[in-house]
Structure formats: structure tokens, C-alpha cells
Amino acid sequence: MTRMTRPRFLLALLLAPALTGCFASEGSGGSSDDVGDGSRLRVALAFPPAENLSPYGADATLLSRLGVTEGLTALDANGAAAPALAASWTRENDRTWLFTLREATFQDGTDVTPAAVAAALTHATEARPAPAALSGVTLTAKTEGTTGVRVTTKNPDPALPLRLSSPSLAVLSAKAYGRTDRVDPVGHATGPFELTKVMGATAATLDRYDDYWGGRAQAPGIDVKFVADGTARASALRTDQVDLAEAIPVAQAATLDKGLRKATATTRTTSLLLNTESDVFQDAGLRAAARQAVDTSALAEGVYEGYADAGTGLYGPAVTWAEGKRTEPAGRAGATDPDGATITLATYDNRPELPEVAQVLKQQLEKAGFEVELEVREYSRLESDVLAGRFDAFVGARNSLLDTGDPVSLLASDFTCDGSYNLALLCDKDVDKAVRKAERVTDTAGRQDAVLAAEAKILGTDAVVPLVHQRVITGVGPKVGGALLDPYERTLVGLGTRR
């Protein structure tokens, strides 16, 4: 691996959580340059494309998990920034970084050049809504010679190498952007696997990209099925119809042989988000009443059957530096009597536990005096309505370090006035101030303290109620080796994944 000439303090800054079994690989990794080809992989994914495979939204992770896209950097096993399309980087001053590119080609045969990278990053900055990784961040990218890209941020951003690892900041060739607002990654990415056909929301076909800079993948291709029903995913694995099945429902885990189910500690938290602009939950007292009604231990032990821990904050036990450092939120409103207030609680069924969680919450909230109507849909048919504030409350699962690996980014995108994924529609000046302060801190201990201070401000609004911290179950067939069981849920299939 190319040595990086970064300031030493940044290595410590990256706030990498110590995770057990990080990126655990089922079998050996590496490329297949010295071994024979395996068979095509059959993969069942829980979430179909929701935004025409745009890298700027939820589909970005789908692309990275299948080995299609990559950015300038990646996350290593410790959650620190590692080389990807950038072989190395240096920090020139508090707002400017110079990234040196490795030799690589796009899947359409064109070279990965500084101009192509700068253009890709510029397109990301112009996307609306902005990718979560760029929430609250203004950056420009310029070419430097034949191998360099200089990235400058409006404000100091000590976590920029982490930010650029986000799946939503994947680098695509010029042909991906075309003449319309739609971004097309098919055949225009840089990863070891190339999308060759997408059959709407049902299936996709990928072939190995033999000119990948990192070597030749062991699997000749991937056949993907998008299967929203968790029981169907587990059944497909059990009956040898697929080799890998993501997000196996807890209720289905026991139906699989022990060797087929792999539980991975993640930074994913399931939360109840209360719409601060709805007729009911714009009242802080009613938000407090909803929070007090929730019994998180019943969810962890009941719905998740021990594959989760009761919610303690926005960052769960996997983020070990937060353990023991939290303070109780101050200034919370007192709970007021719901007096039969009617609310609509929405969730999605791609993660089968969520409708069960919502049903338990319905009972708990009704016991507290609310009238609750449930709305359950497939995620791609729900997201736009949640962002538009059409429900009073929403139950969702969110990987707190998915977007950038930097914990501040979650706060900026999900809980500030201008946040691009602000499902609670929260706009609180004290929260914004605390998040902006955290963004400016550069030393490790100080940044951690600032993150937890901002978390306390957010929890103090009662706009979000952390419910459980999950362990994700992945179904891995008995003949499969090299599956990437990633705590950040960015990867699943890599160079060494095979059967």
C-alpha cells in the first residue's frame, strides 16, 4: 500500500471506532490472478434502486456494496481513510488537500484523469438535494498537473479524506453525466464489477471488469435479485437459489443453519423520528410524552431477539469512544398529556423487524394516550413522503458512520436546518450551533467531546428517540468465500468473493 504523507494528527482525528470483526471476510481475499475463475455469484439485496441508481442518494451504497463504484478514498478495517483512486494525499493548509491519483481506467475505457475526478466531484457539489456527505460543506476541486487533484473547502475540514470515502462521492467518467440531470453509473464506474443490465426494481446483472486497477476479481460476475421480503431472502439462501442474502430478519435467523448466518456488529441505530413540523409533534411537550412512552429494552429483547442493544444515543456500543462519555440532555420540555392526539407512524418493510418495531411502538404510544395509525411501505415508495413531512413519526434504521465515517457528518445531514436527510425536519439554532462547533474541532479528544455535546443537544429536542443498536445478519452460502461483512455496510462483494 502506498504510504500517505498526511500530518500525524489527522490519523488520530479520524475517530475510528474499535469494532469486533471489522470487515470480516468469509475466506481469503485478494484477486484471482493466480487462481481459476469461480462461478457467478447470486446475490439477494433488500433494497431495490430508489433513485435510478443515482450515486447521490440511497442507491450509492447499493453500488458500493456490489463493487461497482469507488471514490478517492475508502474506509479501512479501523474506520480510517485508506487509498482508493487516490494513492496518497497531503494537507497543504487548513482548507486545502492535494490528492495524487493512481493509474486507473473507467469501465468505458477512458482514463481516470485529474480532470475527470474534478468534474465528478463538481457534479456532486451541484446535486440537489446535496449528498449527505456534503451536508454543510462547500468544496471545489481543481486539477494539478497530470496526476493531482486539489480539493479546497470553504471552511477547515480536518476529516476531508474520510468524507471523500463516501459512496455518494464515487468517481464516474464524463459519459455518466451526459446532458440530463440523471447520473448513469452503468458502464461508467471504476470498480471490479461493471453493471451491464438493470431490470428496474427486480434484478441486475454485473460482469467482472478485467482492467480493474486492483487486479482481477475471482468471480466472473454477479446476478442480483432485489427482494424486499426478508422471509423470501432467507428462503432463497436456504434453498440454494442465492449465495449471499443481506439483512436476514431476526425471525428467520433460526431457520438457517448456524454456518449460514453471520452476525456483524455495526454502527446502525434504529430510531423513532418525530416530525417537528407536524400538527402534533411541533409541540415539544408531546414529543417528550412520546419519548417517555417508549420502552427500548422490550424492542431489543423482544423484536430483535438479542441481535441488538437498547438505544443509548445516536452512536451505539460499536463506537467505543462514546462509551461512558455521554451526558444527559439538558433543558428537555416536560411531557404533556396526548389526550387522544392522532398520529401517523410510518416505516418500511425492507428490514422486516421495522414493522414489528412500529407495531410495538403503536401499543406503547397508545398506552400513553396517543391514537396511532400505521403506514408500512417498501422504502423506495416511502422516502420522498418522509422527507416532505407527510407523516407525524417515522421508524428507520440508519448507519451513523455510513456516509463519511466521520460522526459529525451524521449530525449535519440528519439534524440541522439545512440537512439533506433531516427526516425529523428539525431546525433548532442551538443544535446547529453545536454541530458547527464540532465541525471546526481538529484534535481527537476535543472533537469527540464536541460530537457528544451536539448529540446531547439533539436528544434534548426529543426529535429523535434512539431505539436499538443493531447487529446485522448476513446470509452466506456454504460454498462462498471472501464475503465482506462490513460494520459500515458499504461493502459486500469484493475481489476475493467467490464460490
CORHUCOR-V111794 format. One record per residue. N is the residue number from 1. RES is the residue in one letter. SS is DSSP state (@ for helix, = for strand, . for the rest). Layout:
# CORHUCOR-V111794
n = <N,N>
res = <RES,RES>
ss = <SS,SS>
This chain:
# CORHUCOR-V111794
n = <1,2,3,4,5,6,7,8,9,10,11,12,13,14,15,16,17,18,19,20,21,22,23,24,25,26,27,28,29,30,31,32,33,34,35,36,37,38,39,40,41,42,43,44,45,46,47,48,49,50,51,52,53,54,55,56,57,58,59,60,61,62,63,64,65,66,67,68,69,70,71,72,73,74,75,76,77,78,79,80,81,82,83,84,85,86,87,88,89,90,91,92,93,94,95,96,97,98,99,100,101,102,103,104,105,106,107,108,109,110,111,112,113,114,115,116,117,118,119,120,121,122,123,124,125,126,127,128,129,130,131,132,133,134,135,136,137,138,139,140,141,142,143,144,145,146,147,148,149,150,151,152,153,154,155,156,157,158,159,160,161,162,163,164,165,166,167,168,169,170,171,172,173,174,175,176,177,178,179,180,181,182,183,184,185,186,187,188,189,190,191,192,193,194,195,196,197,198,199,200,201,202,203,204,205,206,207,208,209,210,211,212,213,214,215,216,217,218,219,220,221,222,223,224,225,226,227,228,229,230,231,232,233,234,235,236,237,238,239,240,241,242,243,244,245,246,247,248,249,250,251,252,253,254,255,256,257,258,259,260,261,262,263,264,265,266,267,268,269,270,271,272,273,274,275,276,277,278,279,280,281,282,283,284,285,286,287,288,289,290,291,292,293,294,295,296,297,298,299,300,301,302,303,304,305,306,307,308,309,310,311,312,313,314,315,316,317,318,319,320,321,322,323,324,325,326,327,328,329,330,331,332,333,334,335,336,337,338,339,340,341,342,343,344,345,346,347,348,349,350,351,352,353,354,355,356,357,358,359,360,361,362,363,364,365,366,367,368,369,370,371,372,373,374,375,376,377,378,379,380,381,382,383,384,385,386,387,388,389,390,391,392,393,394,395,396,397,398,399,400,401,402,403,404,405,406,407,408,409,410,411,412,413,414,415,416,417,418,419,420,421,422,423,424,425,426,427,428,429,430,431,432,433,434,435,436,437,438,439,440,441,442,443,444,445,446,447,448,449,450,451,452,453,454,455,456,457,458,459,460,461,462,463,464,465,466,467,468,469,470,471,472,473,474,475,476,477,478,479,480,481,482,483,484,485,486,487,488,489,490,491,492,493,494,495,496,497,498,499>
res = <M,T,R,M,T,R,P,R,F,L,L,A,L,L,L,A,P,A,L,T,G,C,F,A,S,E,G,S,G,G,S,S,D,D,V,G,D,G,S,R,L,R,V,A,L,A,F,P,P,A,E,N,L,S,P,Y,G,A,D,A,T,L,L,S,R,L,G,V,T,E,G,L,T,A,L,D,A,N,G,A,A,A,P,A,L,A,A,S,W,T,R,E,N,D,R,T,W,L,F,T,L,R,E,A,T,F,Q,D,G,T,D,V,T,P,A,A,V,A,A,A,L,T,H,A,T,E,A,R,P,A,P,A,A,L,S,G,V,T,L,T,A,K,T,E,G,T,T,G,V,R,V,T,T,K,N,P,D,P,A,L,P,L,R,L,S,S,P,S,L,A,V,L,S,A,K,A,Y,G,R,T,D,R,V,D,P,V,G,H,A,T,G,P,F,E,L,T,K,V,M,G,A,T,A,A,T,L,D,R,Y,D,D,Y,W,G,G,R,A,Q,A,P,G,I,D,V,K,F,V,A,D,G,T,A,R,A,S,A,L,R,T,D,Q,V,D,L,A,E,A,I,P,V,A,Q,A,A,T,L,D,K,G,L,R,K,A,T,A,T,T,R,T,T,S,L,L,L,N,T,E,S,D,V,F,Q,D,A,G,L,R,A,A,A,R,Q,A,V,D,T,S,A,L,A,E,G,V,Y,E,G,Y,A,D,A,G,T,G,L,Y,G,P,A,V,T,W,A,E,G,K,R,T,E,P,A,G,R,A,G,A,T,D,P,D,G,A,T,I,T,L,A,T,Y,D,N,R,P,E,L,P,E,V,A,Q,V,L,K,Q,Q,L,E,K,A,G,F,E,V,E,L,E,V,R,E,Y,S,R,L,E,S,D,V,L,A,G,R,F,D,A,F,V,G,A,R,N,S,L,L,D,T,G,D,P,V,S,L,L,A,S,D,F,T,C,D,G,S,Y,N,L,A,L,L,C,D,K,D,V,D,K,A,V,R,K,A,E,R,V,T,D,T,A,G,R,Q,D,A,V,L,A,A,E,A,K,I,L,G,T,D,A,V,V,P,L,V,H,Q,R,V,I,T,G,V,G,P,K,V,G,G,A,L,L,D,P,Y,E,R,T,L,V,G,L,G,T,R,R>
ss = <.,.,.,.,.,.,.,@,@,@,@,@,@,.,.,.,.,.,.,.,.,.,.,=,=,=,.,.,.,.,.,.,.,.,.,.,.,.,.,.,=,=,=,=,=,.,.,.,.,.,.,.,.,.,.,.,.,.,@,@,@,@,@,@,@,.,.,.,.,.,.,.,=,=,=,.,.,.,.,.,=,=,=,.,.,=,=,=,=,=,=,=,=,.,.,=,=,=,=,=,=,.,.,.,=,.,.,.,.,.,=,.,.,@,@,@,@,@,@,@,@,@,@,@,@,@,.,.,.,.,.,@,@,@,.,.,.,.,=,=,=,=,=,=,.,.,.,=,=,=,=,=,=,.,.,.,.,.,.,@,@,@,@,.,.,.,@,@,@,.,.,.,.,@,@,@,.,.,.,.,.,.,.,.,.,.,.,.,.,.,.,.,=,=,=,=,=,=,=,.,.,.,=,=,=,=,=,=,.,.,.,.,.,.,.,.,.,.,.,.,=,=,=,=,=,=,.,.,.,@,@,@,@,@,@,@,@,@,.,.,.,.,.,=,=,.,.,.,.,@,@,@,@,.,.,.,.,@,@,@,=,=,=,=,=,=,=,=,=,=,=,=,=,=,.,.,.,.,.,.,.,.,.,@,@,@,@,@,@,@,@,@,@,.,.,@,@,@,@,@,@,@,@,.,.,.,.,=,=,=,.,.,.,.,.,.,.,.,.,@,@,@,.,.,.,.,.,.,.,.,.,.,.,.,.,.,.,.,.,.,.,=,=,=,=,=,=,=,.,.,.,.,@,@,@,@,@,@,@,@,@,@,@,@,@,@,@,@,.,.,=,=,=,=,=,=,=,.,@,@,@,.,@,@,@,@,@,.,.,.,.,.,=,=,=,=,=,=,=,.,.,.,.,.,.,.,@,@,@,@,@,@,@,@,@,.,.,.,.,.,.,.,.,.,.,.,.,.,@,@,@,@,@,@,@,@,@,@,@,@,.,.,.,@,@,@,@,@,@,@,@,@,@,@,@,@,@,@,@,@,.,.,.,=,=,=,=,=,=,=,=,=,=,=,=,=,.,.,.,.,=,.,=,=,=,.,.,.,.,.,.,.,.,.,.,.,.,=,.>
